[in-house]
Amino acid sequence: MAKDNSFQWDNHKVFIAIGSGLLGALAYTFTDTFWFSAVEGEVYALSSLFTAVVFWAMLKWEQVADEPRANRWIVLIAYLMGLSIGVHLLNLLTIPALAFIFYFRKYKPTTKGIIITLLFSSAILLFVQYGIIQRTVELSGFFDKLFVNSFGFSFGWGIIFYILLLITLFTIGIRYSVKQRKPLLNLSFWSAAAIIIGYSSYGMIIIRSAANPPMDENNPENVYAFISYLNREQYGDRPLLRGPYYDAEIIESKNGDPIYIQAFVVKDKKNKNQGVFAIKREAEEFIKENTDKEGLHIVNQYMLNGYKPKMVYDPNRQTFIPRLHSPDPNHRSEYEFWGNIKKGAKPEFGNNLTFLFRYQFGWMYWRYFMWNFSGRENDNQGYGDANKGHWISGIKAVDEWSTGMPQTNLPDELKDNRGRNAYFFFPLVLGIIGIVFQFTRDRQAFFVVLLFFILTGLATVFYLNQPPLEPRERDYTYAGSFYAFAIWIGLAFMAIMHYMKEMRKNDIMIPAIGAGFGVAAYLVGTATNSEG
């Protein structure tokens, strides 16, 4: 991650490498966000593991890229990426960073090449998000509906046909790429297949739902209910690039996508419907209770059950990059506060940007970032009010500015709060040292980590478009960004050792001083976090 053209391993460099890795790893381990994620019954600790493993695997590929079987690492990464989809979609944001590691290793960097790689990696990200994750399941629904409604098959036969069709197409594609000697095409087919194989672990959801457990959100035991589950339709949609302000009026409601349900239709010998049931057992009981009717039989069918509503808003109250979008009455006063909107006034584009930078980038990202690398006021849920969840540093003047409150004579419930941690900017300074060192030593590696940092941080903030009054703190969403910054913290150890060596310090003292500095940074973090 920090290039040295005349590099050869020796004991001194091994010590530096291990020290840098240890400092970076421990810095991330004891961050407020990751530590909390690791001890709660949620997906985010495992998500961090997948993020770390795919990034590590790409660096392993970089080391052996010229060897004949190096691309096996990329296929492994694709498989891990598919598995990670079943944990959390945030891991997909590593794709552009991984693409640039590939580009910088295989090609001579040019401005045109960097732009093409950025566009191509974004296309891969979109293809996985919308092509593989959504469309593959939607196509399985199409084939199953075709086989059931048109050909009279039972539920599931269309999905089996679709799986066999996918296997056939991938086999043909792989054989073609081998015969035509197209290694990149071959790698693309193998990688896409590996992603789908990993993604198939999601089938566990359908199997579990079929057992009808007490918690069975969306009841995804058939393909169309599973599509609704995947699309997280219960959470609603948020506009991204264009949408309405919160005061925009609905002028029309249109039919959106059709809603299909799995049904068991009881028909008589004349093929007339006698009853429609959602559960097969109920259809069978209906037949037993109506023995006087001849020729009753069950026909599987996907039935249209209406359409999703699609709202059309007043075009005069829509805007580019809609941040002030939620019509929830409870959000209006928060929009006015964070967006500097006069009470009762209509929001304008300037208020939109103010809310973006002040609330979404500031309160919902920068505050979390500073929690991890500067300090946290307390573990109270924060909505911008006093004494709740601000970042601090341990320096009185700075903390009074960041919290807007005096820091002397704090009541015991605030001063002794178990979530109160102060790092005196120590991790932040180390990270900045690592940034400067990597930028000056290896700008390609710096660009990769920077892209990783931005995509899992500010870009995620922009995409999520969070409204105010979130039900819980959302710092776990940006754990990948904090992981990237921890890489720079680790490189700070390498930087300090390098700069001390250039100052011609005694060779024996250099490791001792560097290690002491790293241990001090580690102790500040762990000591202040140990109670929480």
Residue pairs with C-beta under 8 A, 6 or more apart in sequence:
1 59
1 438
1 442
1 445
1 449
1 487
1 491
2 437
2 438
2 441
2 442
2 445
2 491
2 494
3 441
3 442
3 444
3 445
4 441
7 13
12 507
12 511
15 511
16 493
16 494
16 497
16 514
17 494
19 493
19 494
19 497
19 511
19 514
19 515
19 518
20 490
20 491
20 493
20 494
21 490
22 490
22 518
23 430
23 489
23 490
23 492
23 493
23 518
23 521
23 522
24 486
24 487
24 488
24 489
24 490
24 491
24 493
25 486
25 490
26 522
26 525
26 526
27 427
27 430
27 486
27 489
27 490
27 521
27 522
27 525
28 34
28 482
28 483
28 486
28 489
29 35
30 522
30 525
30 526
30 529
31 372
31 373
31 482
31 486
31 525
32 371
32 372
32 376
32 419
32 421
32 475
32 529
32 532
33 368
33 371
33 372
33 475
33 476
33 478
33 479
33 482
34 45
34 48
34 479
34 482
34 483
35 529
35 532
36 476
37 44
37 45
37 48
37 476
37 479
38 45
42 476
43 87
43 88
44 88
44 476
44 479
46 87
46 88
47 84
47 87
47 88
47 90
47 91
47 479
48 479
48 480
48 483
50 80
50 81
50 83
50 84
50 87
50 91
51 84
51 90
51 91
51 94
51 456
51 479
51 480
51 483
52 483
53 80
54 77
54 80
54 81
54 84
54 91
54 94
54 98
55 94
55 97
55 98
55 452
57 73
57 76
57 77
57 80
58 73
58 74
58 77
58 98
58 101
58 102
59 101
60 73
61 70
61 71
61 73
61 74
61 77
61 101
61 102
61 105
62 101
62 105
64 70
64 73
65 105
65 106
71 183
71 187
71 190
74 102
74 187
74 191
75 187
75 190
75 191
75 194
76 194
77 98
77 191
78 190
78 191
78 192
78 194
78 195
78 198
79 194
79 195
79 197
79 198
80 198
81 91
81 92
81 95
81 128
81 195
81 198
82 194
82 195
82 196
82 197
82 198
82 199
82 200
82 201
83 198
83 199
83 201
84 91
84 92
84 198
85 91
85 92
85 128
85 133
85 195
85 198
85 199
85 202
86 198
86 199
86 201
86 202
86 204
89 129
89 133
90 456
90 460
90 477
90 479
90 480
91 480
92 125
92 128
92 129
93 125
93 452
93 455
93 456
93 459
93 460
93 480
94 452
94 455
94 456
94 480
95 121
95 124
95 125
95 128
96 118
96 121
96 122
96 125
96 451
96 455
97 448
97 449
97 451
97 452
97 455
98 121
99 117
99 120
99 121
99 124
100 114
100 117
100 118
100 121
100 444
100 447
100 448
100 451
101 448
103 109
103 113
103 114
103 117
104 444
104 448
107 113
109 444
128 195
132 192
132 195
132 196
132 199
133 199
133 230
134 227
134 230
134 231
136 166
136 196
136 199
137 223
137 226
137 227
137 230
138 227
139 162
140 158
140 159
140 162
140 163
140 223
141 223
141 224
141 227
141 260
142 158
143 158
143 159
143 161
143 162
143 165
144 155
144 156
144 157
144 158
144 159
144 162
144 223
144 302
145 158
145 260
145 302
146 158
147 153
147 157
147 158
147 161
148 154
148 155
148 157
148 158
148 300
148 301
148 302
149 301
149 302
152 299
153 300
154 300
155 222
155 262
155 300
159 223
166 196
170 189
170 192
170 193
173 185
173 189
174 186
174 189
174 190
174 193
176 182
176 185
177 183
177 185
177 186
177 189
178 186
202 230
205 220
205 226
205 229
206 220
206 221
206 222
206 226
209 216
209 219
209 220
209 221
209 225
210 221
212 221
217 229
217 234
218 225
218 226
218 228
218 229
218 233
218 234
219 225
220 226
220 228
220 229
222 262
224 259
224 260
224 261
224 262
224 302
225 261
225 262
228 234
233 308
238 325
238 464
238 465
238 467
239 322
239 325
239 465
240 322
240 463
240 465
241 320
241 321
242 318
242 319
242 320
242 321
242 322
243 313
243 318
243 319
243 322
243 325
244 313
244 314
244 317
244 318
244 319
244 322
244 325
245 317
245 318
245 319
245 322
245 324
245 325
245 346
245 347
245 352
246 324
246 325
246 326
246 327
246 328
246 331
246 332
246 335
246 347
247 317
247 346
247 347
248 313
248 314
248 317
248 318
248 327
249 313
249 314
249 317
250 311
250 312
250 313
251 312
251 313
251 314
252 311
252 312
253 309
253 310
253 311
253 312
254 309
254 310
254 311
254 312
255 307
255 308
255 309
255 310
256 307
256 308
256 309
256 310
257 307
257 308
258 304
258 306
258 307
258 308
259 304
259 305
259 306
259 307
259 308
260 302
260 303
260 304
260 305
261 278
261 302
261 303
261 305
262 278
262 300
262 302
263 276
263 277
263 278
263 300
263 301
263 302
263 303
264 276
264 277
264 278
264 279
264 280
264 282
264 283
264 298
264 299
264 300
264 301
265 273
265 275
265 276
265 277
265 283
265 298
265 299
265 300
265 301
265 303
266 273
266 274
266 275
266 276
266 277
266 283
266 286
266 287
266 296
266 297
266 298
266 299
267 273
267 274
267 296
267 297
267 298
267 299
268 274
268 293
268 294
268 295
268 296
269 294
269 295
269 296
270 295
274 286
274 290
274 293
274 296
275 283
275 286
276 303
277 283
277 286
280 298
283 298
284 298
286 296
287 296
287 297
287 298
290 296
317 346
319 349
319 352
320 349
321 352
321 353
321 356
322 352
322 465
323 339
323 352
323 353
323 355
323 356
323 360
323 465
324 335
324 339
324 347
324 351
324 352
324 355
325 465
325 467
326 335
326 467
326 468
328 467
330 469
331 467
331 468
331 469
334 383
334 467
334 468
334 469
335 341
335 347
335 351
335 355
335 468
336 342
336 343
337 384
338 354
338 355
338 358
338 359
338 363
338 384
338 468
339 347
339 351
339 352
339 354
339 355
339 358
339 359
340 351
340 354
340 358
341 347
341 351
356 462
359 468
360 461
360 462
360 465
360 466
361 458
361 461
363 382
363 384
364 461
364 466
364 470
364 474
365 457
365 458
365 461
365 478
366 391
367 382
367 389
367 390
367 391
368 473
368 474
368 475
368 478
369 457
369 478
369 481
369 482
369 485
370 391
370 393
370 402
370 428
371 391
371 421
371 475
372 427
372 475
372 482
372 485
373 423
373 425
373 427
373 428
373 431
373 482
373 485
374 391
374 392
374 393
374 422
374 423
374 425
374 427
374 428
375 391
375 392
375 393
375 394
375 420
375 421
375 422
375 423
375 424
375 528
376 389
376 391
376 392
376 419
376 420
376 421
377 387
377 388
377 389
377 390
377 391
377 392
377 399
377 403
377 414
377 417
377 420
378 387
378 388
378 389
378 414
378 417
378 419
378 420
379 389
379 417
379 418
379 419
379 420
379 532
380 387
380 388
380 389
380 417
380 419
381 388
381 389
381 472
381 473
382 388
382 389
382 390
382 473
383 468
383 469
386 403
386 404
386 405
387 403
387 405
387 414
389 473
390 402
390 403
390 404
391 402
392 398
392 399
392 402
392 403
392 407
392 420
392 422
393 399
393 402
393 422
393 423
393 424
393 425
394 422
394 423
394 424
395 424
395 425
396 407
396 408
399 407
399 422
400 406
400 407
414 420
418 531
418 532
419 532
421 528
421 529
421 532
422 528
423 524
423 525
423 528
424 524
426 520
426 521
426 524
426 525
427 489
427 521
427 524
427 525
430 488
430 489
430 492
430 521
431 485
431 486
431 488
431 489
431 492
432 488
433 488
433 491
433 492
433 495
433 496
434 487
434 488
434 489
434 490
434 491
434 492
434 494
434 495
435 446
435 488
436 495
437 491
437 492
437 494
437 495
437 498
438 445
438 446
438 449
438 488
438 491
439 446
449 484
449 487
449 488
450 484
452 480
452 484
453 481
453 484
453 485
454 481
455 480
456 478
456 479
456 480
456 481
456 483
456 484
457 478
457 480
457 481
457 484
458 481
460 477
460 478
460 481
461 478
464 477
466 474
489 521
493 514
493 517
493 518
496 513
496 514
496 517
496 518
497 510
497 511
497 514
500 510
500 513
500 514
501 507
501 510
505 513
